[in-house]
Each structure stands twice: as structure tokens, then as C-alpha cells.
Amino acid sequence: MTTPPENNEPEWLLPFDFMQIGESFFIPTVQPAKMLYTIDSAAKRSGVRIKAFITTYKNYMGVRVWRVS
């Protein structure tokens, strides 16, 4: 018997290695706290510093992420 997926969100590929300092991206999500944790962990693995905030964009809740170094 298989277990159902934890949520219906897609698996995101985070573009840290291709970003310039000051660039940002937005990820829509219904679980922003979990997404912040995922983004922070991925940034640490990539060796980049980021700032991430829960926000809305075009009426979608999500997380906006800036590369700061």
C-alpha cells in the first residue's frame, strides 16, 4: 500500500547558481513556512546568501527570494 503525497505542490528547482546578486524569484505556495525552510536549506547547500519573505503576488500567496551575495 502506498501513502498519499504530503501535499499537492510541485517539486521546485531553485535557480541560485544562475542568479546575479539583487535578482529575485517568487514561488506560489500554500505552505510558506515549509517553503522558507526548503529555500534556506537549498541556499546553504549552494553557498549563497538570500533574503526570503512571505508575500503575495498577483493575488497568490507565496515566497519572494532575493540573492544578496
Distance bins in CASP14 RR format, pairs under 12 A and 6 or more apart:
PFRMAT RR
TARGET T0000
AUTHOR 0000-0000-0000
RMODE 2
METHOD distances of the structure
MODEL  1
5 11 0 0 0 0 0 1 0 0 0 0 0
6 31 0 0 0 0 1 0 0 0 0 0 0
6 34 0 0 0 0 1 0 0 0 0 0 0
7 29 0 0 0 0 1 0 0 0 0 0 0
7 30 1 0 0 1 0 0 0 0 0 0 0
7 31 1 0 0 1 0 0 0 0 0 0 0
7 34 0 0 0 0 1 0 0 0 0 0 0
7 35 0 0 0 0 0 1 0 0 0 0 0
7 38 0 0 0 0 0 1 0 0 0 0 0
8 29 0 0 0 0 0 1 0 0 0 0 0
8 30 0 0 0 0 1 0 0 0 0 0 0
8 31 0 0 0 0 0 1 0 0 0 0 0
9 27 0 0 0 0 1 0 0 0 0 0 0
9 28 0 0 0 0 1 0 0 0 0 0 0
9 29 1 0 0 1 0 0 0 0 0 0 0
9 30 1 0 0 1 0 0 0 0 0 0 0
9 31 1 0 0 1 0 0 0 0 0 0 0
9 32 0 0 0 0 0 1 0 0 0 0 0
9 34 0 0 0 0 1 0 0 0 0 0 0
9 35 0 0 0 0 1 0 0 0 0 0 0
9 38 0 0 0 0 0 1 0 0 0 0 0
9 62 0 0 0 0 0 1 0 0 0 0 0
9 63 0 0 0 0 0 1 0 0 0 0 0
10 27 0 0 0 0 1 0 0 0 0 0 0
10 28 0 0 0 0 1 0 0 0 0 0 0
10 29 0 0 0 0 1 0 0 0 0 0 0
10 35 0 0 0 0 0 1 0 0 0 0 0
11 27 0 0 0 0 0 1 0 0 0 0 0
11 35 0 0 0 0 0 1 0 0 0 0 0
11 38 0 0 0 0 1 0 0 0 0 0 0
11 42 0 0 0 0 0 1 0 0 0 0 0
12 25 0 0 0 0 1 0 0 0 0 0 0
12 26 0 0 0 0 0 1 0 0 0 0 0
12 27 1 0 1 0 0 0 0 0 0 0 0
12 28 0 0 0 0 0 1 0 0 0 0 0
12 29 0 0 0 0 1 0 0 0 0 0 0
12 34 0 0 0 0 0 1 0 0 0 0 0
12 35 0 0 0 0 1 0 0 0 0 0 0
12 38 1 0 0 1 0 0 0 0 0 0 0
12 39 0 0 0 0 1 0 0 0 0 0 0
12 42 0 0 0 0 1 0 0 0 0 0 0
12 62 0 0 0 0 0 1 0 0 0 0 0
12 63 0 0 0 0 0 1 0 0 0 0 0
12 65 0 0 0 0 0 1 0 0 0 0 0
13 25 0 0 0 0 0 1 0 0 0 0 0
13 27 0 0 0 0 0 1 0 0 0 0 0
13 38 0 0 0 0 0 1 0 0 0 0 0
13 39 0 0 0 0 0 1 0 0 0 0 0
13 42 0 0 0 0 1 0 0 0 0 0 0
13 46 0 0 0 0 0 1 0 0 0 0 0
14 25 0 0 0 0 1 0 0 0 0 0 0
14 27 0 0 0 0 1 0 0 0 0 0 0
14 35 0 0 0 0 0 1 0 0 0 0 0
14 38 0 0 0 0 1 0 0 0 0 0 0
14 39 1 0 0 1 0 0 0 0 0 0 0
14 40 0 0 0 0 0 1 0 0 0 0 0
14 41 0 0 0 0 1 0 0 0 0 0 0
14 42 1 0 1 0 0 0 0 0 0 0 0
14 43 1 0 0 1 0 0 0 0 0 0 0
14 44 0 0 0 0 0 1 0 0 0 0 0
14 45 0 0 0 0 1 0 0 0 0 0 0
14 46 1 0 0 1 0 0 0 0 0 0 0
14 47 0 0 0 0 0 1 0 0 0 0 0
14 48 0 0 0 0 1 0 0 0 0 0 0
14 50 0 0 0 0 1 0 0 0 0 0 0
14 52 0 0 0 0 0 1 0 0 0 0 0
14 63 0 0 0 0 0 1 0 0 0 0 0
14 65 1 0 0 1 0 0 0 0 0 0 0
14 67 0 0 0 0 0 1 0 0 0 0 0
15 23 0 0 0 0 1 0 0 0 0 0 0
15 24 0 0 0 0 0 1 0 0 0 0 0
15 25 1 0 0 1 0 0 0 0 0 0 0
15 26 0 0 0 0 0 1 0 0 0 0 0
15 27 0 0 0 0 0 1 0 0 0 0 0
15 39 0 0 0 0 0 1 0 0 0 0 0
15 42 0 0 0 0 0 1 0 0 0 0 0
15 43 0 0 0 0 0 1 0 0 0 0 0
15 46 0 0 0 0 1 0 0 0 0 0 0
15 48 0 0 0 0 0 1 0 0 0 0 0
15 50 0 0 0 0 0 1 0 0 0 0 0
15 65 0 0 0 0 1 0 0 0 0 0 0
15 67 0 0 0 0 1 0 0 0 0 0 0
16 23 0 0 0 0 1 0 0 0 0 0 0
16 24 0 0 0 0 0 1 0 0 0 0 0
16 25 0 0 0 0 1 0 0 0 0 0 0
16 39 0 0 0 0 1 0 0 0 0 0 0
16 40 0 0 0 0 0 1 0 0 0 0 0
16 41 0 0 0 0 0 1 0 0 0 0 0
16 42 1 0 0 1 0 0 0 0 0 0 0
16 43 1 0 1 0 0 0 0 0 0 0 0
16 44 0 0 0 0 0 1 0 0 0 0 0
16 45 0 0 0 0 1 0 0 0 0 0 0
16 46 1 0 1 0 0 0 0 0 0 0 0
16 47 1 0 0 1 0 0 0 0 0 0 0
16 48 1 0 1 0 0 0 0 0 0 0 0
16 49 0 0 0 0 1 0 0 0 0 0 0
16 50 1 0 0 1 0 0 0 0 0 0 0
16 52 0 0 0 0 0 1 0 0 0 0 0
16 65 0 0 0 0 1 0 0 0 0 0 0
16 66 0 0 0 0 0 1 0 0 0 0 0
16 67 1 0 0 1 0 0 0 0 0 0 0
16 68 0 0 0 0 0 1 0 0 0 0 0
16 69 0 0 0 0 0 1 0 0 0 0 0
17 23 0 0 0 0 0 1 0 0 0 0 0
17 42 0 0 0 0 0 1 0 0 0 0 0
17 43 0 0 0 0 0 1 0 0 0 0 0
17 45 0 0 0 0 0 1 0 0 0 0 0
17 46 1 0 0 1 0 0 0 0 0 0 0
17 47 0 0 0 0 1 0 0 0 0 0 0
17 48 0 0 0 0 1 0 0 0 0 0 0
17 67 0 0 0 0 0 1 0 0 0 0 0
18 25 0 0 0 0 0 1 0 0 0 0 0
18 46 0 0 0 0 0 1 0 0 0 0 0
18 48 0 0 0 0 0 1 0 0 0 0 0
18 67 0 0 0 0 1 0 0 0 0 0 0
19 25 1 0 0 1 0 0 0 0 0 0 0
19 43 0 0 0 0 0 1 0 0 0 0 0
19 46 0 0 0 0 1 0 0 0 0 0 0
19 47 0 0 0 0 0 1 0 0 0 0 0
19 48 1 0 0 1 0 0 0 0 0 0 0
19 49 0 0 0 0 0 1 0 0 0 0 0
19 50 0 0 0 0 1 0 0 0 0 0 0
19 65 0 0 0 0 1 0 0 0 0 0 0
19 66 0 0 0 0 1 0 0 0 0 0 0
19 67 1 0 1 0 0 0 0 0 0 0 0
19 68 0 0 0 0 0 1 0 0 0 0 0
19 69 0 0 0 0 0 1 0 0 0 0 0
20 48 0 0 0 0 0 1 0 0 0 0 0
20 66 0 0 0 0 0 1 0 0 0 0 0
20 67 1 0 0 1 0 0 0 0 0 0 0
20 68 0 0 0 0 0 1 0 0 0 0 0
20 69 0 0 0 0 0 1 0 0 0 0 0
21 48 0 0 0 0 1 0 0 0 0 0 0
21 49 0 0 0 0 1 0 0 0 0 0 0
21 50 0 0 0 0 0 1 0 0 0 0 0
21 51 0 0 0 0 0 1 0 0 0 0 0
21 66 0 0 0 0 1 0 0 0 0 0 0
21 67 1 0 1 0 0 0 0 0 0 0 0
21 68 1 0 0 1 0 0 0 0 0 0 0
21 69 1 0 0 1 0 0 0 0 0 0 0
22 48 0 0 0 0 0 1 0 0 0 0 0
22 49 0 0 0 0 0 1 0 0 0 0 0
22 50 0 0 0 0 0 1 0 0 0 0 0
22 51 0 0 0 0 1 0 0 0 0 0 0
22 64 0 0 0 0 0 1 0 0 0 0 0
22 65 0 0 0 0 0 1 0 0 0 0 0
22 66 1 0 1 0 0 0 0 0 0 0 0
22 67 1 0 1 0 0 0 0 0 0 0 0
22 68 1 0 0 1 0 0 0 0 0 0 0
22 69 0 0 0 0 1 0 0 0 0 0 0
23 48 0 0 0 0 0 1 0 0 0 0 0
23 50 0 0 0 0 0 1 0 0 0 0 0
23 51 0 0 0 0 0 1 0 0 0 0 0
23 64 0 0 0 0 0 1 0 0 0 0 0
23 65 0 0 0 0 1 0 0 0 0 0 0
23 66 1 0 0 1 0 0 0 0 0 0 0
23 67 1 0 1 0 0 0 0 0 0 0 0
23 68 0 0 0 0 0 1 0 0 0 0 0
24 39 0 0 0 0 0 1 0 0 0 0 0
24 50 0 0 0 0 1 0 0 0 0 0 0
24 51 0 0 0 0 1 0 0 0 0 0 0
24 52 0 0 0 0 1 0 0 0 0 0 0
24 53 0 0 0 0 1 0 0 0 0 0 0
24 55 0 0 0 0 0 1 0 0 0 0 0
24 57 0 0 0 0 0 1 0 0 0 0 0
24 63 0 0 0 0 0 1 0 0 0 0 0
24 64 1 0 1 0 0 0 0 0 0 0 0
24 65 1 0 0 1 0 0 0 0 0 0 0
24 66 1 0 1 0 0 0 0 0 0 0 0
24 67 1 0 0 1 0 0 0 0 0 0 0
24 68 0 0 0 0 0 1 0 0 0 0 0
25 35 0 0 0 0 0 1 0 0 0 0 0
25 39 0 0 0 0 1 0 0 0 0 0 0
25 50 0 0 0 0 0 1 0 0 0 0 0
25 52 0 0 0 0 0 1 0 0 0 0 0
25 55 0 0 0 0 0 1 0 0 0 0 0
25 57 0 0 0 0 0 1 0 0 0 0 0
25 62 0 0 0 0 0 1 0 0 0 0 0
25 63 0 0 0 0 1 0 0 0 0 0 0
25 64 1 0 0 1 0 0 0 0 0 0 0
25 65 1 0 1 0 0 0 0 0 0 0 0
25 66 0 0 0 0 1 0 0 0 0 0 0
25 67 0 0 0 0 1 0 0 0 0 0 0
26 32 0 0 0 0 0 1 0 0 0 0 0
26 35 0 0 0 0 0 1 0 0 0 0 0
26 39 0 0 0 0 0 1 0 0 0 0 0
26 52 0 0 0 0 0 1 0 0 0 0 0
26 53 0 0 0 0 0 1 0 0 0 0 0
26 54 0 0 0 0 0 1 0 0 0 0 0
26 55 1 0 0 1 0 0 0 0 0 0 0
26 56 0 0 0 0 1 0 0 0 0 0 0
26 57 1 0 1 0 0 0 0 0 0 0 0
26 58 0 0 0 0 1 0 0 0 0 0 0
26 60 0 0 0 0 1 0 0 0 0 0 0
26 61 0 0 0 0 0 1 0 0 0 0 0
26 62 1 0 0 1 0 0 0 0 0 0 0
26 63 1 0 0 1 0 0 0 0 0 0 0
26 64 1 0 1 0 0 0 0 0 0 0 0
26 65 1 0 0 1 0 0 0 0 0 0 0
26 66 0 0 0 0 0 1 0 0 0 0 0
27 34 0 0 0 0 0 1 0 0 0 0 0
27 35 1 0 0 1 0 0 0 0 0 0 0
27 36 0 0 0 0 1 0 0 0 0 0 0
27 38 0 0 0 0 1 0 0 0 0 0 0
27 39 1 0 0 1 0 0 0 0 0 0 0
27 42 0 0 0 0 0 1 0 0 0 0 0
27 52 0 0 0 0 1 0 0 0 0 0 0
27 53 0 0 0 0 0 1 0 0 0 0 0
27 54 0 0 0 0 0 1 0 0 0 0 0
27 55 0 0 0 0 0 1 0 0 0 0 0
27 57 0 0 0 0 1 0 0 0 0 0 0
27 60 0 0 0 0 1 0 0 0 0 0 0
27 61 0 0 0 0 0 1 0 0 0 0 0
27 62 1 0 0 1 0 0 0 0 0 0 0
27 63 1 0 1 0 0 0 0 0 0 0 0
27 64 0 0 0 0 1 0 0 0 0 0 0
27 65 1 0 0 1 0 0 0 0 0 0 0
28 35 0 0 0 0 1 0 0 0 0 0 0
28 54 0 0 0 0 0 1 0 0 0 0 0
28 55 0 0 0 0 0 1 0 0 0 0 0
28 56 0 0 0 0 1 0 0 0 0 0 0
28 57 1 0 0 1 0 0 0 0 0 0 0
28 58 0 0 0 0 1 0 0 0 0 0 0
28 59 0 0 0 0 1 0 0 0 0 0 0
28 60 1 0 1 0 0 0 0 0 0 0 0
28 61 1 0 0 1 0 0 0 0 0 0 0
28 62 1 0 1 0 0 0 0 0 0 0 0
28 63 0 0 0 0 1 0 0 0 0 0 0
28 64 0 0 0 0 0 1 0 0 0 0 0
29 35 1 0 1 0 0 0 0 0 0 0 0
29 36 0 0 0 0 1 0 0 0 0 0 0
29 37 0 0 0 0 0 1 0 0 0 0 0
29 38 0 0 0 0 1 0 0 0 0 0 0
29 39 0 0 0 0 0 1 0 0 0 0 0
29 52 0 0 0 0 0 1 0 0 0 0 0
29 54 0 0 0 0 1 0 0 0 0 0 0
29 55 0 0 0 0 0 1 0 0 0 0 0
29 56 0 0 0 0 0 1 0 0 0 0 0
29 57 0 0 0 0 0 1 0 0 0 0 0
29 60 0 0 0 0 1 0 0 0 0 0 0
29 61 1 0 0 1 0 0 0 0 0 0 0
29 62 1 0 1 0 0 0 0 0 0 0 0
29 63 1 0 0 1 0 0 0 0 0 0 0
29 64 0 0 0 0 0 1 0 0 0 0 0
29 65 0 0 0 0 0 1 0 0 0 0 0
30 54 0 0 0 0 0 1 0 0 0 0 0
30 60 0 0 0 0 1 0 0 0 0 0 0
30 61 1 0 0 1 0 0 0 0 0 0 0
30 62 0 0 0 0 1 0 0 0 0 0 0
30 63 0 0 0 0 0 1 0 0 0 0 0
31 37 0 0 0 0 1 0 0 0 0 0 0
31 38 0 0 0 0 1 0 0 0 0 0 0
31 39 0 0 0 0 0 1 0 0 0 0 0
31 54 0 0 0 0 0 1 0 0 0 0 0
31 61 0 0 0 0 1 0 0 0 0 0 0
31 62 0 0 0 0 1 0 0 0 0 0 0
31 63 0 0 0 0 1 0 0 0 0 0 0
32 38 0 0 0 0 0 1 0 0 0 0 0
32 39 0 0 0 0 0 1 0 0 0 0 0
32 52 0 0 0 0 1 0 0 0 0 0 0
32 53 0 0 0 0 1 0 0 0 0 0 0
32 54 1 0 1 0 0 0 0 0 0 0 0
32 55 0 0 0 0 1 0 0 0 0 0 0
32 56 0 0 0 0 0 1 0 0 0 0 0
32 60 0 0 0 0 0 1 0 0 0 0 0
32 61 1 0 0 1 0 0 0 0 0 0 0
32 62 1 0 1 0 0 0 0 0 0 0 0
32 63 1 0 1 0 0 0 0 0 0 0 0
32 64 0 0 0 0 0 1 0 0 0 0 0
32 65 0 0 0 0 0 1 0 0 0 0 0
33 39 0 0 0 0 0 1 0 0 0 0 0
33 40 0 0 0 0 0 1 0 0 0 0 0
33 52 0 0 0 0 0 1 0 0 0 0 0
33 54 1 0 0 1 0 0 0 0 0 0 0
33 61 0 0 0 0 0 1 0 0 0 0 0
33 62 0 0 0 0 0 1 0 0 0 0 0
33 63 0 0 0 0 1 0 0 0 0 0 0
34 40 0 0 0 0 0 1 0 0 0 0 0
34 41 0 0 0 0 0 1 0 0 0 0 0
34 54 0 0 0 0 0 1 0 0 0 0 0
34 62 0 0 0 0 0 1 0 0 0 0 0
34 63 0 0 0 0 1 0 0 0 0 0 0
35 41 0 0 0 0 0 1 0 0 0 0 0
35 42 0 0 0 0 0 1 0 0 0 0 0
35 52 0 0 0 0 1 0 0 0 0 0 0
35 53 0 0 0 0 0 1 0 0 0 0 0
35 54 0 0 0 0 1 0 0 0 0 0 0
35 55 0 0 0 0 0 1 0 0 0 0 0
35 61 0 0 0 0 0 1 0 0 0 0 0
35 62 1 0 0 1 0 0 0 0 0 0 0
35 63 1 0 1 0 0 0 0 0 0 0 0
35 64 0 0 0 0 0 1 0 0 0 0 0
35 65 0 0 0 0 1 0 0 0 0 0 0
36 42 0 0 0 0 0 1 0 0 0 0 0
36 43 0 0 0 0 0 1 0 0 0 0 0
36 50 0 0 0 0 0 1 0 0 0 0 0
36 51 0 0 0 0 0 1 0 0 0 0 0
36 52 1 0 1 0 0 0 0 0 0 0 0
36 53 0 0 0 0 1 0 0 0 0 0 0
36 54 1 0 0 1 0 0 0 0 0 0 0
36 55 0 0 0 0 0 1 0 0 0 0 0
36 62 0 0 0 0 1 0 0 0 0 0 0
36 63 1 0 0 1 0 0 0 0 0 0 0
36 64 0 0 0 0 0 1 0 0 0 0 0
36 65 0 0 0 0 1 0 0 0 0 0 0
37 43 0 0 0 0 0 1 0 0 0 0 0
37 44 0 0 0 0 0 1 0 0 0 0 0
37 52 0 0 0 0 1 0 0 0 0 0 0
37 63 0 0 0 0 0 1 0 0 0 0 0
38 44 0 0 0 0 0 1 0 0 0 0 0
38 45 0 0 0 0 0 1 0 0 0 0 0
38 50 0 0 0 0 0 1 0 0 0 0 0
38 52 0 0 0 0 0 1 0 0 0 0 0
38 63 0 0 0 0 1 0 0 0 0 0 0
38 65 0 0 0 0 0 1 0 0 0 0 0
39 45 0 0 0 0 0 1 0 0 0 0 0
39 46 0 0 0 0 0 1 0 0 0 0 0
39 48 0 0 0 0 0 1 0 0 0 0 0
39 50 1 0 0 1 0 0 0 0 0 0 0
39 51 0 0 0 0 0 1 0 0 0 0 0
39 52 1 0 1 0 0 0 0 0 0 0 0
39 53 0 0 0 0 0 1 0 0 0 0 0
39 54 0 0 0 0 0 1 0 0 0 0 0
39 62 0 0 0 0 0 1 0 0 0 0 0
39 63 1 0 0 1 0 0 0 0 0 0 0
39 64 0 0 0 0 0 1 0 0 0 0 0
39 65 1 0 1 0 0 0 0 0 0 0 0
39 66 0 0 0 0 0 1 0 0 0 0 0
39 67 0 0 0 0 0 1 0 0 0 0 0
40 46 0 0 0 0 0 1 0 0 0 0 0
40 47 0 0 0 0 0 1 0 0 0 0 0
40 48 0 0 0 0 0 1 0 0 0 0 0
40 49 0 0 0 0 0 1 0 0 0 0 0
40 50 1 0 0 1 0 0 0 0 0 0 0
40 51 0 0 0 0 0 1 0 0 0 0 0
40 52 1 0 0 1 0 0 0 0 0 0 0
40 63 0 0 0 0 0 1 0 0 0 0 0
40 65 0 0 0 0 1 0 0 0 0 0 0
41 47 0 0 0 0 0 1 0 0 0 0 0
41 50 0 0 0 0 0 1 0 0 0 0 0
41 52 0 0 0 0 0 1 0 0 0 0 0
42 48 0 0 0 0 1 0 0 0 0 0 0
42 50 0 0 0 0 1 0 0 0 0 0 0
42 52 0 0 0 0 0 1 0 0 0 0 0
42 63 0 0 0 0 0 1 0 0 0 0 0
42 65 0 0 0 0 1 0 0 0 0 0 0
42 67 0 0 0 0 0 1 0 0 0 0 0
43 49 1 0 0 1 0 0 0 0 0 0 0
43 50 1 0 1 0 0 0 0 0 0 0 0
43 51 0 0 0 0 1 0 0 0 0 0 0
43 52 0 0 0 0 1 0 0 0 0 0 0
43 65 0 0 0 0 1 0 0 0 0 0 0
43 66 0 0 0 0 0 1 0 0 0 0 0
43 67 0 0 0 0 1 0 0 0 0 0 0
43 68 0 0 0 0 1 0 0 0 0 0 0
43 69 0 0 0 0 0 1 0 0 0 0 0
44 50 0 0 0 0 1 0 0 0 0 0 0
46 65 0 0 0 0 0 1 0 0 0 0 0
46 67 0 0 0 0 1 0 0 0 0 0 0
46 69 0 0 0 0 0 1 0 0 0 0 0
47 67 0 0 0 0 0 1 0 0 0 0 0
47 68 0 0 0 0 0 1 0 0 0 0 0
47 69 0 0 0 0 1 0 0 0 0 0 0
48 65 0 0 0 0 0 1 0 0 0 0 0
48 66 0 0 0 0 0 1 0 0 0 0 0
48 67 1 0 1 0 0 0 0 0 0 0 0
48 68 0 0 0 0 1 0 0 0 0 0 0
48 69 1 0 0 1 0 0 0 0 0 0 0
49 65 0 0 0 0 0 1 0 0 0 0 0
49 66 0 0 0 0 1 0 0 0 0 0 0
49 67 1 0 0 1 0 0 0 0 0 0 0
49 68 1 0 1 0 0 0 0 0 0 0 0
49 69 1 0 1 0 0 0 0 0 0 0 0
50 63 0 0 0 0 0 1 0 0 0 0 0
50 64 0 0 0 0 0 1 0 0 0 0 0
50 65 1 0 1 0 0 0 0 0 0 0 0
50 66 1 0 0 1 0 0 0 0 0 0 0
50 67 1 0 1 0 0 0 0 0 0 0 0
50 68 1 0 0 1 0 0 0 0 0 0 0
50 69 0 0 0 0 1 0 0 0 0 0 0
51 63 0 0 0 0 0 1 0 0 0 0 0
51 64 0 0 0 0 1 0 0 0 0 0 0
51 65 1 0 0 1 0 0 0 0 0 0 0
51 66 1 0 1 0 0 0 0 0 0 0 0
51 67 0 0 0 0 1 0 0 0 0 0 0
51 68 1 0 1 0 0 0 0 0 0 0 0
51 69 0 0 0 0 0 1 0 0 0 0 0
52 62 0 0 0 0 1 0 0 0 0 0 0
52 63 1 0 1 0 0 0 0 0 0 0 0
52 64 1 0 0 1 0 0 0 0 0 0 0
52 65 1 0 1 0 0 0 0 0 0 0 0
52 66 1 0 0 1 0 0 0 0 0 0 0
52 67 0 0 0 0 0 1 0 0 0 0 0
52 68 0 0 0 0 0 1 0 0 0 0 0
53 61 0 0 0 0 0 1 0 0 0 0 0
53 62 0 0 0 0 1 0 0 0 0 0 0
53 63 1 0 0 1 0 0 0 0 0 0 0
53 64 1 0 1 0 0 0 0 0 0 0 0
53 65 0 0 0 0 1 0 0 0 0 0 0
53 66 0 0 0 0 1 0 0 0 0 0 0
54 60 0 0 0 0 0 1 0 0 0 0 0
54 61 1 0 0 1 0 0 0 0 0 0 0
54 62 1 0 0 1 0 0 0 0 0 0 0
54 63 1 0 1 0 0 0 0 0 0 0 0
54 64 0 0 0 0 1 0 0 0 0 0 0
54 65 0 0 0 0 0 1 0 0 0 0 0
55 61 1 0 0 1 0 0 0 0 0 0 0
55 62 1 0 0 1 0 0 0 0 0 0 0
55 63 1 0 0 1 0 0 0 0 0 0 0
55 64 1 0 1 0 0 0 0 0 0 0 0
55 65 0 0 0 0 0 1 0 0 0 0 0
55 66 0 0 0 0 0 1 0 0 0 0 0
56 62 1 0 0 1 0 0 0 0 0 0 0
56 63 0 0 0 0 0 1 0 0 0 0 0
56 64 0 0 0 0 1 0 0 0 0 0 0
57 63 0 0 0 0 1 0 0 0 0 0 0
57 64 1 0 0 1 0 0 0 0 0 0 0
57 65 0 0 0 0 0 1 0 0 0 0 0
END
